[in-house]
Amino acid sequence: MRYSFYLEILKSFLPPGGLPKVANAILHRLKWPEHRYSLICGLNIIHRCNLSCSFCAYGGFHKQSPSYPDIDLDTFTTIINHEIFKYSFYATFGLGEPLLHDNLFQYIAMLNKRKIISCTSTNATLLEDRHKEFSFPFPNIVRVSYYKSIQDKQSNGIRLLMGSKTNATFVALTKLISKDNIEEMAETMLFSASLGIKRIWFQQFIQTRNTKVNTYPLIYDNDTEAARHIADMKKYQKSKYPDLLCAYPHPIPTSPAKCFCNVLSRGPYINSDGSVQPCCAIEADVLGGFGNIFKNQNPLVDDDGYMRLKRSFGGSKEKLFTTCKDCFFLNYM
């Protein structure tokens, strides 16, 4: 069924703890700036990766960021017991390759016990070796970053994972697109359909201080040709793959009323030293930092840097932090 996984997600709101989770989600939807509970846990359990892609949005973390050790069991337990994650229903693993982490599946089991859905963002090159470990009856997500150059390796691991009858894992694709590879959208749909994957996120490249944006330019920069191509792809998808759910890039907003970041509002990303990143693209040492949960802080309300960044939205786009100005998550108002 097309929406069966989303029905399973709704079940995660059932007691115990269901009603507070619902209330927490409503407050986030209302964009209440002083809200102290995170909707989503961003858990940077690993900064290592088995690939080194120049176009990776997180490439800077692997190469130039402070050297963070992997999050061990004790640290993980401390993080998920923090106040800000009390009513979270969803957790993401990053920023490196989660399948390299020895404790990944123990962490997923710990989250599922709390009725928290996990999302493992992966390049899928290690799925062939570890697919059997995704043996969870609770719904979890594996989000594969699709790269044409390694598609054979990815497809083998995905087939093994989706062919298992012992788990409730939902597989989705992410495809980073720019003016240079926008023609690969149709090919990505074919790849997805051939494997029975029903969800694709087509996303622009994030402009971080380490991303090679000149090599991989953003799609929407008054580029009407790219806008037309995406409009054509929407029509093509609906006619050719009607069961496929796709998210497409939208023009970056210019109106002050539309400049809002849903990622920033729903919760921080935590590193192994307790330091906070407001999102996956802004590092913990930027703008004077954003707090540390190991120092008895709730960054969502106690840290001036985090609150200042949140309150920069809603005004002129020119006043936003450089990384935020061209981030594709501004598309989701």
Secondary structure, DSSP 8 states (H G I E B T S, - for coil): -TTHHHHHHHHTTSSSSHHHHHHHHHHHHTT-TT--S-SEEEEEEE---S---TT-TTHHHHHTS-------HHHHHHHHTSGGGTT--EEEEEES-GGG-TTHHHHHHHHHHTT-EEEEEE-STTHHHHGGG---SS-EEEEEE--GGGHHHHHHHHHHHHT-SS--EEEEEEEEE-TTTGGGHHHHHHHHHHHT--EEEEEE----SSS-TTTS--S-SS-HHHHHHHHHHHHHHHHH-TT-EEE-------SGGG---HHHHH--EE-TTSBEESSSSS-TTGGG---BGGGT--HHHH-HHHHHHHHTTTS-GGGS-HHHHT-GGGG--
